Amino acid sequence: MFLKDKETGSLIKIENVEALFKPTQQEIEGRDQDGQEEQNTASFKKSQLIFPSGEDLPRCWMDADYTTT
């Protein structure tokens, strides 16, 4: 799955999609897709990522208490 960095606009290839769905996990591992060579894995804050279409990530992926607030 690919997401986009809000600041740079770069596409990020998510290494572990399951971690993306866990609201208690604030950072996920991914690879920046800038350049022609495969980039090293790095940590990205979920709050800095959006879908390539520009939509925010679902709140249930970000907030463990989303049903109570």
N, CA, C and O atoms as a Tripos MOL2 file, in Angstrom:
@<TRIPOS>MOLECULE
protein
  276   275    69     0     0
PROTEIN
NO_CHARGES

@<TRIPOS>ATOM
      1 N           0.8520   -1.1690    0.0000 N.3       1 MET1
      2 CA          0.0000    0.0000    0.0000 C.3       1 MET1
      3 C           0.8990    1.2340    0.0000 C.2       1 MET1
      4 O           1.9570    1.2510    0.6290 O.2       1 MET1
      5 N           0.4630    2.2460   -0.7060 N.am      2 PHE2
      6 CA          1.1990    3.5030   -0.7640 C.3       2 PHE2
      7 C           0.3980    4.6100   -0.0900 C.2       2 PHE2
      8 O          -0.8170    4.7070   -0.2640 O.2       2 PHE2
      9 N           1.0870    5.4350    0.6740 N.am      3 LEU3
     10 CA          0.5150    6.6410    1.2530 C.3       3 LEU3
     11 C           1.3990    7.8040    0.8510 C.2       3 LEU3
     12 O           2.4710    7.6100    0.2780 O.2       3 LEU3
     13 N           0.9530    9.0050    1.1490 N.am      4 LYS4
     14 CA          1.6940   10.2040    0.7540 C.3       4 LYS4
     15 C           2.0780   11.0040    1.9900 C.2       4 LYS4
     16 O           1.2760   11.1590    2.9120 O.2       4 LYS4
     17 N           3.3050   11.5110    2.0070 N.am      5 ASP5
     18 CA          3.7930   12.3710    3.0890 C.3       5 ASP5
     19 C           3.1770   13.7590    2.9030 C.2       5 ASP5
     20 O           3.2900   14.3430    1.8250 O.2       5 ASP5
     21 N           2.5280   14.2890    3.9380 N.am      6 LYS6
     22 CA          1.8810   15.6040    3.8530 C.3       6 LYS6
     23 C           2.8710   16.7190    3.5500 C.2       6 LYS6
     24 O           2.5600   17.6330    2.7870 O.2       6 LYS6
     25 N           4.0620   16.6530    4.1400 N.am      7 GLU7
     26 CA          5.0400   17.7340    3.9970 C.3       7 GLU7
     27 C           5.7430   17.7250    2.6450 C.2       7 GLU7
     28 O           5.8660   18.7650    1.9990 O.2       7 GLU7
     29 N           6.2030   16.5570    2.2190 N.am      8 THR8
     30 CA          7.0260   16.4860    1.0120 C.3       8 THR8
     31 C           6.2510   16.1010   -0.2380 C.2       8 THR8
     32 O           6.6920   16.3780   -1.3540 O.2       8 THR8
     33 N           5.0980   15.4620   -0.0600 N.am      9 GLY9
     34 CA          4.3370   14.9770   -1.2010 C.3       9 GLY9
     35 C           4.8650   13.6690   -1.7570 C.2       9 GLY9
     36 O           4.3440   13.1640   -2.7520 O.2       9 GLY9
     37 N           5.8930   13.1120   -1.1280 N.am     10 SER10
     38 CA          6.4890   11.8530   -1.5850 C.3      10 SER10
     39 C           5.5740   10.6760   -1.2830 C.2      10 SER10
     40 O           4.8680   10.6700   -0.2750 O.2      10 SER10
     41 N           5.5930    9.6860   -2.1590 N.am     11 LEU11
     42 CA          4.8780    8.4470   -1.8940 C.3      11 LEU11
     43 C           5.7070    7.5970   -0.9440 C.2      11 LEU11
     44 O           6.9320    7.5340   -1.0510 O.2      11 LEU11
     45 N           5.0170    6.9440   -0.0100 N.am     12 ILE12
     46 CA          5.6500    6.0760    0.9720 C.3      12 ILE12
     47 C           5.0450    4.6840    0.8160 C.2      12 ILE12
     48 O           3.8290    4.5150    0.9000 O.2      12 ILE12
     49 N           5.8980    3.6940    0.5880 N.am     13 LYS13
     50 CA          5.4410    2.3070    0.5020 C.3      13 LYS13
     51 C           5.4040    1.7450    1.9190 C.2      13 LYS13
     52 O           6.4380    1.6590    2.5810 O.2      13 LYS13
     53 N           4.2200    1.3640    2.3850 N.am     14 ILE14
     54 CA          4.0500    0.8540    3.7420 C.3      14 ILE14
     55 C           4.5110   -0.5950    3.7890 C.2      14 ILE14
     56 O           4.0510   -1.4320    3.0120 O.2      14 ILE14
     57 N           5.4280   -0.8830    4.7130 N.am     15 GLU15
     58 CA          6.0080   -2.2200    4.8300 C.3      15 GLU15
     59 C           5.0730   -3.2030    5.5240 C.2      15 GLU15
     60 O           4.9960   -4.3640    5.1240 O.2      15 GLU15
     61 N           4.3610   -2.7560    6.5560 N.am     16 ASN16
     62 CA          3.4950   -3.6370    7.3300 C.3      16 ASN16
     63 C           2.1130   -2.9940    7.4110 C.2      16 ASN16
     64 O           1.8580   -2.1500    8.2700 O.2      16 ASN16
     65 N           1.2430   -3.3960    6.5250 N.am     17 VAL17
     66 CA         -0.0900   -2.7870    6.4520 C.3      17 VAL17
     67 C          -0.8880   -3.0450    7.7280 C.2      17 VAL17
     68 O          -1.6850   -2.2010    8.1380 O.2      17 VAL17
     69 N          -0.6840   -4.1980    8.3570 N.am     18 GLU18
     70 CA         -1.4000   -4.5100    9.6020 C.3      18 GLU18
     71 C          -1.1330   -3.4500   10.6710 C.2      18 GLU18
     72 O          -2.0430   -3.0790   11.4140 O.2      18 GLU18
     73 N           0.0950   -2.9630   10.7550 N.am     19 ALA19
     74 CA          0.4450   -1.9340   11.7430 C.3      19 ALA19
     75 C          -0.3060   -0.6340   11.4650 C.2      19 ALA19
     76 O          -0.6150    0.1180   12.3890 O.2      19 ALA19
     77 N          -0.5920   -0.3770   10.2210 N.am     20 LEU20
     78 CA         -1.3120    0.8350    9.8340 C.3      20 LEU20
     79 C          -2.7120    0.8620   10.4450 C.2      20 LEU20
     80 O          -3.2140    1.9290   10.7980 O.2      20 LEU20
     81 N          -3.3370   -0.2980   10.5690 N.am     21 PHE21
     82 CA         -4.7050   -0.3900   11.0710 C.3      21 PHE21
     83 C          -4.7990   -0.3300   12.5920 C.2      21 PHE21
     84 O          -5.8960   -0.1700   13.1270 O.2      21 PHE21
     85 N          -3.6770   -0.4540   13.3010 N.am     22 LYS22
     86 CA         -3.6840   -0.4650   14.7670 C.3      22 LYS22
     87 C          -3.6630    0.9680   15.3020 C.2      22 LYS22
     88 O          -2.6720    1.6760   15.1250 O.2      22 LYS22
     89 N          -4.7410    1.4020   15.9500 N.am     23 PRO23
     90 CA         -4.8040    2.7870   16.4200 C.3      23 PRO23
     91 C          -3.8310    3.1060   17.5500 C.2      23 PRO23
     92 O          -3.5490    4.2780   17.7990 O.2      23 PRO23
     93 N          -3.3190    2.1020   18.2330 N.am     24 THR24
     94 CA         -2.3710    2.3510   19.3230 C.3      24 THR24
     95 C          -0.9460    2.5370   18.8160 C.2      24 THR24
     96 O          -0.0710    2.9580   19.5720 O.2      24 THR24
     97 N          -0.7120    2.2350   17.5730 N.am     25 GLN25
     98 CA          0.6200    2.3950   16.9910 C.3      25 GLN25
     99 C           0.6670    3.7210   16.2340 C.2      25 GLN25
    100 O          -0.0260    3.8960   15.2320 O.2      25 GLN25
    101 N           1.4930    4.6580   16.7240 N.am     26 GLN26
    102 CA          1.5460    6.0030   16.1550 C.3      26 GLN26
    103 C           2.5220    6.1440   14.9920 C.2      26 GLN26
    104 O           2.4130    7.0810   14.2010 O.2      26 GLN26
    105 N           3.4730    5.2210   14.8840 N.am     27 GLU27
    106 CA          4.4490    5.2560   13.7890 C.3      27 GLU27
    107 C           4.4330    3.9310   13.0530 C.2      27 GLU27
    108 O           4.1720    2.8800   13.6380 O.2      27 GLU27
    109 N           4.7160    3.9970   11.7580 N.am     28 ILE28
    110 CA          4.7780    2.7870   10.9480 C.3      28 ILE28
    111 C           6.0420    2.8080   10.1040 C.2      28 ILE28
    112 O           6.6300    3.8610    9.8590 O.2      28 ILE28
    113 N           6.4420    1.6310    9.6690 N.am     29 GLU29
    114 CA          7.6360    1.4900    8.8450 C.3      29 GLU29
    115 C           7.2550    1.5880    7.3700 C.2      29 GLU29
    116 O           6.2440    1.0390    6.9330 O.2      29 GLU29
    117 N           8.0790    2.2920    6.6280 N.am     30 GLY30
    118 CA          7.8290    2.4260    5.2040 C.3      30 GLY30
    119 C           9.0860    2.8190    4.4620 C.2      30 GLY30
    120 O          10.1280    3.0750    5.0670 O.2      30 GLY30
    121 N           8.9790    2.8640    3.1470 N.am     31 ARG31
    122 CA         10.0980    3.2500    2.2880 C.3      31 ARG31
    123 C           9.6720    4.4090    1.3960 C.2      31 ARG31
    124 O           8.6850    4.3210    0.6670 O.2      31 ARG31
    125 N          10.4280    5.4860    1.4680 N.am     32 ASP32
    126 CA         10.1950    6.6470    0.6140 C.3      32 ASP32
    127 C          10.4490    6.2340   -0.8300 C.2      32 ASP32
    128 O          11.4480    5.5710   -1.1120 O.2      32 ASP32
    129 N           9.5790    6.6060   -1.7340 N.am     33 GLN33
    130 CA          9.6910    6.1890   -3.1270 C.3      33 GLN33
    131 C          10.3510    7.2290   -4.0210 C.2      33 GLN33
    132 O          10.2830    7.1170   -5.2450 O.2      33 GLN33
    133 N          10.9940    8.2490   -3.4300 N.am     34 ASP34
    134 CA         11.7430    9.2250   -4.2240 C.3      34 ASP34
    135 C          12.9930    8.5730   -4.7890 C.2      34 ASP34
    136 O          13.6190    7.7440   -4.1300 O.2      34 ASP34
    137 N          13.3470    8.9410   -5.9840 N.am     35 GLY35
    138 CA         14.5620    8.4060   -6.5960 C.3      35 GLY35
    139 C          14.2990    7.1000   -7.3210 C.2      35 GLY35
    140 O          13.1950    6.5560   -7.2820 O.2      35 GLY35
    141 N          15.3270    6.6140   -7.9790 N.am     36 GLN36
    142 CA         15.1870    5.3990   -8.7720 C.3      36 GLN36
    143 C          15.5670    4.1430   -8.0080 C.2      36 GLN36
    144 O          15.1480    3.0450   -8.3740 O.2      36 GLN36
    145 N          16.3600    4.2910   -6.9430 N.am     37 GLU37
    146 CA         16.7810    3.1400   -6.1600 C.3      37 GLU37
    147 C          15.8690    2.9610   -4.9530 C.2      37 GLU37
    148 O          15.2910    3.9190   -4.4420 O.2      37 GLU37
    149 N          15.7540    1.6990   -4.5060 N.am     38 GLU38
    150 CA         14.9560    1.3920   -3.3200 C.3      38 GLU38
    151 C          15.5820    2.0740   -2.1060 C.2      38 GLU38
    152 O          16.7730    1.9120   -1.8430 O.2      38 GLU38
    153 N          14.7830    2.8300   -1.3760 N.am     39 GLN39
    154 CA         15.2580    3.5510   -0.1960 C.3      39 GLN39
    155 C          15.2180    2.6350    1.0280 C.2      39 GLN39
    156 O          14.4970    1.6370    1.0420 O.2      39 GLN39
    157 N          15.9870    2.9800    2.0400 N.am     40 ASN40
    158 CA         15.9880    2.2240    3.2920 C.3      40 ASN40
    159 C          14.6660    2.4200    4.0220 C.2      40 ASN40
    160 O          13.9900    3.4350    3.8550 O.2      40 ASN40
    161 N          14.3130    1.4330    4.8300 N.am     41 THR41
    162 CA         13.1120    1.5230    5.6500 C.3      41 THR41
    163 C          13.3020    2.5960    6.7170 C.2      41 THR41
    164 O          14.3740    2.7140    7.3110 O.2      41 THR41
    165 N          12.2540    3.3720    6.9490 N.am     42 ALA42
    166 CA         12.2830    4.4320    7.9550 C.3      42 ALA42
    167 C          10.9420    4.4490    8.6830 C.2      42 ALA42
    168 O           9.9650    3.8700    8.2060 O.2      42 ALA42
    169 N          10.8970    5.1100    9.8340 N.am     43 SER43
    170 CA          9.6560    5.2680   10.5910 C.3      43 SER43
    171 C           8.9640    6.5550   10.1620 C.2      43 SER43
    172 O           9.6050    7.5860    9.9570 O.2      43 SER43
    173 N           7.6530    6.4750   10.0300 N.am     44 PHE44
    174 CA          6.8380    7.6290    9.6590 C.3      44 PHE44
    175 C           5.6840    7.7420   10.6430 C.2      44 PHE44
    176 O           5.0530    6.7410   10.9840 O.2      44 PHE44
    177 N           5.4080    8.9520   11.0980 N.am     45 LYS45
    178 CA          4.2570    9.1860   11.9650 C.3      45 LYS45
    179 C           2.9930    9.1050   11.1170 C.2      45 LYS45
    180 O           2.9270    9.6710   10.0260 O.2      45 LYS45
    181 N           2.0020    8.4030   11.6270 N.am     46 LYS46
    182 CA          0.7360    8.2980   10.9010 C.3      46 LYS46
    183 C           0.1150    9.6700   10.6660 C.2      46 LYS46
    184 O          -0.5260    9.8960    9.6410 O.2      46 LYS46
    185 N           0.3040   10.5820   11.6100 N.am     47 SER47
    186 CA         -0.2920   11.9150   11.4940 C.3      47 SER47
    187 C           0.2740   12.6970   10.3130 C.2      47 SER47
    188 O          -0.3350   13.6740    9.8770 O.2      47 SER47
    189 N           1.4210   12.2880    9.7930 N.am     48 GLN48
    190 CA          2.0490   12.9720    8.6550 C.3      48 GLN48
    191 C           1.7080   12.3190    7.3200 C.2      48 GLN48
    192 O           2.1920   12.7560    6.2760 O.2      48 GLN48
    193 N           0.8750   11.2730    7.3440 N.am     49 LEU49
    194 CA          0.5530   10.5450    6.1180 C.3      49 LEU49
    195 C          -0.9040   10.7270    5.7250 C.2      49 LEU49
    196 O          -1.7860   10.8480    6.5750 O.2      49 LEU49
    197 N          -1.1340   10.7430    4.4230 N.am     50 ILE50
    198 CA         -2.4800   10.8080    3.8530 C.3      50 ILE50
    199 C          -2.5410    9.8270    2.6870 C.2      50 ILE50
    200 O          -1.5140    9.3050    2.2540 O.2      50 ILE50
    201 N          -3.7350    9.5810    2.1870 N.am     51 PHE51
    202 CA         -3.8710    8.7690    0.9830 C.3      51 PHE51
    203 C          -3.3690    9.5720   -0.2160 C.2      51 PHE51
    204 O          -3.4130   10.8020   -0.1890 O.2      51 PHE51
    205 N          -2.8960    8.9050   -1.2590 N.am     52 PRO52
    206 CA         -2.4210    9.6310   -2.4450 C.3      52 PRO52
    207 C          -3.4740   10.5720   -3.0420 C.2      52 PRO52
    208 O          -3.1270   11.5440   -3.7130 O.2      52 PRO52
    209 N          -4.7530   10.2850   -2.7990 N.am     53 SER53
    210 CA         -5.8320   11.1360   -3.3090 C.3      53 SER53
    211 C          -5.9680   12.4340   -2.5160 C.2      53 SER53
    212 O          -6.6920   13.3420   -2.9250 O.2      53 SER53
    213 N          -5.2640   12.5220   -1.3680 N.am     54 GLY54
    214 CA         -5.3400   13.7120   -0.5270 C.3      54 GLY54
    215 C          -6.2390   13.5500    0.6840 C.2      54 GLY54
    216 O          -6.3080   14.4460    1.5250 O.2      54 GLY54
    217 N          -6.9280   12.4230    0.7870 N.am     55 GLU55
    218 CA         -7.8150   12.1820    1.9240 C.3      55 GLU55
    219 C          -7.0130   11.7940    3.1610 C.2      55 GLU55
    220 O          -5.9800   11.1320    3.0620 O.2      55 GLU55
    221 N          -7.5020   12.2150    4.3310 N.am     56 ASP56
    222 CA         -6.8800   11.8300    5.5970 C.3      56 ASP56
    223 C          -7.1030   10.3450    5.8580 C.2      56 ASP56
    224 O          -8.0200    9.7330    5.3090 O.2      56 ASP56
    225 N          -6.2480    9.7770    6.7070 N.am     57 LEU57
    226 CA         -6.4370    8.3910    7.1320 C.3      57 LEU57
    227 C          -7.6680    8.3180    8.0270 C.2      57 LEU57
    228 O          -7.9800    9.2920    8.7110 O.2      57 LEU57
    229 N          -8.3750    7.1890    8.0410 N.am     58 PRO58
    230 CA         -9.5520    7.0660    8.8980 C.3      58 PRO58
    231 C          -9.1960    7.2670   10.3730 C.2      58 PRO58
    232 O          -8.1320    6.8510   10.8320 O.2      58 PRO58
    233 N         -10.0810    7.8920   11.0800 N.am     59 ARG59
    234 CA         -9.8450    8.1710   12.5000 C.3      59 ARG59
    235 C          -9.6510    6.8830   13.3020 C.2      59 ARG59
    236 O          -8.8830    6.8650   14.2630 O.2      59 ARG59
    237 N         -10.3370    5.8100   12.9170 N.am     60 CYS60
    238 CA        -10.2180    4.5460   13.6540 C.3      60 CYS60
    239 C          -8.8260    3.9290   13.5110 C.2      60 CYS60
    240 O          -8.4810    3.0380   14.2870 O.2      60 CYS60
    241 N          -8.0220    4.3680   12.5540 N.am     61 TRP61
    242 CA         -6.6360    3.9120   12.4040 C.3      61 TRP61
    243 C          -5.6940    4.7350   13.2760 C.2      61 TRP61
    244 O          -4.5580    4.3270   13.5160 O.2      61 TRP61
    245 N          -6.1580    5.8940   13.7540 N.am     62 MET62
    246 CA         -5.2920    6.8380   14.4510 C.3      62 MET62
    247 C          -5.6030    6.9710   15.9450 C.2      62 MET62
    248 O          -4.7000    7.2100   16.7470 O.2      62 MET62
    249 N          -6.8590    6.8180   16.3130 N.am     63 ASP63
    250 CA         -7.3130    7.1200   17.6720 C.3      63 ASP63
    251 C          -7.9770    5.8910   18.2850 C.2      63 ASP63
    252 O          -9.0470    5.4720   17.8430 O.2      63 ASP63
    253 N          -7.3420    5.3160   19.3020 N.am     64 ALA64
    254 CA         -7.8730    4.1160   19.9520 C.3      64 ALA64
    255 C          -9.2130    4.3840   20.6400 C.2      64 ALA64
    256 O          -9.9940    3.4550   20.8440 O.2      64 ALA64
    257 N          -9.4880    5.6350   20.9980 N.am     65 ASP65
    258 CA        -10.7330    5.9920   21.6810 C.3      65 ASP65
    259 C         -11.7300    6.6750   20.7510 C.2      65 ASP65
    260 O         -12.5750    7.4430   21.2110 O.2      65 ASP65
    261 N         -11.6440    6.4120   19.4760 N.am     66 TYR66
    262 CA        -12.4850    7.1340   18.5160 C.3      66 TYR66
    263 C         -13.9790    6.9330   18.7400 C.2      66 TYR66
    264 O         -14.7680    7.7910   18.3460 O.2      66 TYR66
    265 N         -14.3900    5.8400   19.3530 N.am     67 THR67
    266 CA        -15.8200    5.6150   19.5540 C.3      67 THR67
    267 C         -16.3610    6.3470   20.7730 C.2      67 THR67
    268 O         -17.5750    6.4840   20.9240 O.2      67 THR67
    269 N         -15.4720    6.8210   21.6500 N.am     68 THR68
    270 CA        -15.9330    7.4840   22.8730 C.3      68 THR68
    271 C         -15.8170    9.0000   22.8090 C.2      68 THR68
    272 O         -16.2930    9.6950   23.7070 O.2      68 THR68
    273 N         -15.1900    9.5190   21.7610 N.am     69 THR69
    274 CA        -15.0420   10.9790   21.6770 C.3      69 THR69
    275 C         -15.7920   11.5420   20.5000 C.2      69 THR69
    276 O         -15.7760   12.7530   20.2780 O.2      69 THR69
@<TRIPOS>BOND
     1     1     2 1
     2     2     3 1
     3     3     4 2
     4     3     5 am
     5     5     6 1
     6     6     7 1
     7     7     8 2
     8     7     9 am
     9     9    10 1
    10    10    11 1
    11    11    12 2
    12    11    13 am
    13    13    14 1
    14    14    15 1
    15    15    16 2
    16    15    17 am
    17    17    18 1
    18    18    19 1
    19    19    20 2
    20    19    21 am
    21    21    22 1
    22    22    23 1
    23    23    24 2
    24    23    25 am
    25    25    26 1
    26    26    27 1
    27    27    28 2
    28    27    29 am
    29    29    30 1
    30    30    31 1
    31    31    32 2
    32    31    33 am
    33    33    34 1
    34    34    35 1
    35    35    36 2
    36    35    37 am
    37    37    38 1
    38    38    39 1
    39    39    40 2
    40    39    41 am
    41    41    42 1
    42    42    43 1
    43    43    44 2
    44    43    45 am
    45    45    46 1
    46    46    47 1
    47    47    48 2
    48    47    49 am
    49    49    50 1
    50    50    51 1
    51    51    52 2
    52    51    53 am
    53    53    54 1
    54    54    55 1
    55    55    56 2
    56    55    57 am
    57    57    58 1
    58    58    59 1
    59    59    60 2
    60    59    61 am
    61    61    62 1
    62    62    63 1
    63    63    64 2
    64    63    65 am
    65    65    66 1
    66    66    67 1
    67    67    68 2
    68    67    69 am
    69    69    70 1
    70    70    71 1
    71    71    72 2
    72    71    73 am
    73    73    74 1
    74    74    75 1
    75    75    76 2
    76    75    77 am
    77    77    78 1
    78    78    79 1
    79    79    80 2
    80    79    81 am
    81    81    82 1
    82    82    83 1
    83    83    84 2
    84    83    85 am
    85    85    86 1
    86    86    87 1
    87    87    88 2
    88    87    89 am
    89    89    90 1
    90    90    91 1
    91    91    92 2
    92    91    93 am
    93    93    94 1
    94    94    95 1
    95    95    96 2
    96    95    97 am
    97    97    98 1
    98    98    99 1
    99    99   100 2
   100    99   101 am
   101   101   102 1
   102   102   103 1
   103   103   104 2
   104   103   105 am
   105   105   106 1
   106   106   107 1
   107   107   108 2
   108   107   109 am
   109   109   110 1
   110   110   111 1
   111   111   112 2
   112   111   113 am
   113   113   114 1
   114   114   115 1
   115   115   116 2
   116   115   117 am
   117   117   118 1
   118   118   119 1
   119   119   120 2
   120   119   121 am
   121   121   122 1
   122   122   123 1
   123   123   124 2
   124   123   125 am
   125   125   126 1
   126   126   127 1
   127   127   128 2
   128   127   129 am
   129   129   130 1
   130   130   131 1
   131   131   132 2
   132   131   133 am
   133   133   134 1
   134   134   135 1
   135   135   136 2
   136   135   137 am
   137   137   138 1
   138   138   139 1
   139   139   140 2
   140   139   141 am
   141   141   142 1
   142   142   143 1
   143   143   144 2
   144   143   145 am
   145   145   146 1
   146   146   147 1
   147   147   148 2
   148   147   149 am
   149   149   150 1
   150   150   151 1
   151   151   152 2
   152   151   153 am
   153   153   154 1
   154   154   155 1
   155   155   156 2
   156   155   157 am
   157   157   158 1
   158   158   159 1
   159   159   160 2
   160   159   161 am
   161   161   162 1
   162   162   163 1
   163   163   164 2
   164   163   165 am
   165   165   166 1
   166   166   167 1
   167   167   168 2
   168   167   169 am
   169   169   170 1
   170   170   171 1
   171   171   172 2
   172   171   173 am
   173   173   174 1
   174   174   175 1
   175   175   176 2
   176   175   177 am
   177   177   178 1
   178   178   179 1
   179   179   180 2
   180   179   181 am
   181   181   182 1
   182   182   183 1
   183   183   184 2
   184   183   185 am
   185   185   186 1
   186   186   187 1
   187   187   188 2
   188   187   189 am
   189   189   190 1
   190   190   191 1
   191   191   192 2
   192   191   193 am
   193   193   194 1
   194   194   195 1
   195   195   196 2
   196   195   197 am
   197   197   198 1
   198   198   199 1
   199   199   200 2
   200   199   201 am
   201   201   202 1
   202   202   203 1
   203   203   204 2
   204   203   205 am
   205   205   206 1
   206   206   207 1
   207   207   208 2
   208   207   209 am
   209   209   210 1
   210   210   211 1
   211   211   212 2
   212   211   213 am
   213   213   214 1
   214   214   215 1
   215   215   216 2
   216   215   217 am
   217   217   218 1
   218   218   219 1
   219   219   220 2
   220   219   221 am
   221   221   222 1
   222   222   223 1
   223   223   224 2
   224   223   225 am
   225   225   226 1
   226   226   227 1
   227   227   228 2
   228   227   229 am
   229   229   230 1
   230   230   231 1
   231   231   232 2
   232   231   233 am
   233   233   234 1
   234   234   235 1
   235   235   236 2
   236   235   237 am
   237   237   238 1
   238   238   239 1
   239   239   240 2
   240   239   241 am
   241   241   242 1
   242   242   243 1
   243   243   244 2
   244   243   245 am
   245   245   246 1
   246   246   247 1
   247   247   248 2
   248   247   249 am
   249   249   250 1
   250   250   251 1
   251   251   252 2
   252   251   253 am
   253   253   254 1
   254   254   255 1
   255   255   256 2
   256   255   257 am
   257   257   258 1
   258   258   259 1
   259   259   260 2
   260   259   261 am
   261   261   262 1
   262   262   263 1
   263   263   264 2
   264   263   265 am
   265   265   266 1
   266   266   267 1
   267   267   268 2
   268   267   269 am
   269   269   270 1
   270   270   271 1
   271   271   272 2
   272   271   273 am
   273   273   274 1
   274   274   275 1
   275   275   276 2
@<TRIPOS>SUBSTRUCTURE
     1 MET1         2 RESIDUE 1 A MET
     2 PHE2         6 RESIDUE 1 A PHE
     3 LEU3        10 RESIDUE 1 A LEU
     4 LYS4        14 RESIDUE 1 A LYS
     5 ASP5        18 RESIDUE 1 A ASP
     6 LYS6        22 RESIDUE 1 A LYS
     7 GLU7        26 RESIDUE 1 A GLU
     8 THR8        30 RESIDUE 1 A THR
     9 GLY9        34 RESIDUE 1 A GLY
    10 SER10       38 RESIDUE 1 A SER
    11 LEU11       42 RESIDUE 1 A LEU
    12 ILE12       46 RESIDUE 1 A ILE
    13 LYS13       50 RESIDUE 1 A LYS
    14 ILE14       54 RESIDUE 1 A ILE
    15 GLU15       58 RESIDUE 1 A GLU
    16 ASN16       62 RESIDUE 1 A ASN
    17 VAL17       66 RESIDUE 1 A VAL
    18 GLU18       70 RESIDUE 1 A GLU
    19 ALA19       74 RESIDUE 1 A ALA
    20 LEU20       78 RESIDUE 1 A LEU
    21 PHE21       82 RESIDUE 1 A PHE
    22 LYS22       86 RESIDUE 1 A LYS
    23 PRO23       90 RESIDUE 1 A PRO
    24 THR24       94 RESIDUE 1 A THR
    25 GLN25       98 RESIDUE 1 A GLN
    26 GLN26      102 RESIDUE 1 A GLN
    27 GLU27      106 RESIDUE 1 A GLU
    28 ILE28      110 RESIDUE 1 A ILE
    29 GLU29      114 RESIDUE 1 A GLU
    30 GLY30      118 RESIDUE 1 A GLY
    31 ARG31      122 RESIDUE 1 A ARG
    32 ASP32      126 RESIDUE 1 A ASP
    33 GLN33      130 RESIDUE 1 A GLN
    34 ASP34      134 RESIDUE 1 A ASP
    35 GLY35      138 RESIDUE 1 A GLY
    36 GLN36      142 RESIDUE 1 A GLN
    37 GLU37      146 RESIDUE 1 A GLU
    38 GLU38      150 RESIDUE 1 A GLU
    39 GLN39      154 RESIDUE 1 A GLN
    40 ASN40      158 RESIDUE 1 A ASN
    41 THR41      162 RESIDUE 1 A THR
    42 ALA42      166 RESIDUE 1 A ALA
    43 SER43      170 RESIDUE 1 A SER
    44 PHE44      174 RESIDUE 1 A PHE
    45 LYS45      178 RESIDUE 1 A LYS
    46 LYS46      182 RESIDUE 1 A LYS
    47 SER47      186 RESIDUE 1 A SER
    48 GLN48      190 RESIDUE 1 A GLN
    49 LEU49      194 RESIDUE 1 A LEU
    50 ILE50      198 RESIDUE 1 A ILE
    51 PHE51      202 RESIDUE 1 A PHE
    52 PRO52      206 RESIDUE 1 A PRO
    53 SER53      210 RESIDUE 1 A SER
    54 GLY54      214 RESIDUE 1 A GLY
    55 GLU55      218 RESIDUE 1 A GLU
    56 ASP56      222 RESIDUE 1 A ASP
    57 LEU57      226 RESIDUE 1 A LEU
    58 PRO58      230 RESIDUE 1 A PRO
    59 ARG59      234 RESIDUE 1 A ARG
    60 CYS60      238 RESIDUE 1 A CYS
    61 TRP61      242 RESIDUE 1 A TRP
    62 MET62      246 RESIDUE 1 A MET
    63 ASP63      250 RESIDUE 1 A ASP
    64 ALA64      254 RESIDUE 1 A ALA
    65 ASP65      258 RESIDUE 1 A ASP
    66 TYR66      262 RESIDUE 1 A TYR
    67 THR67      266 RESIDUE 1 A THR
    68 THR68      270 RESIDUE 1 A THR
    69 THR69      274 RESIDUE 1 A THR
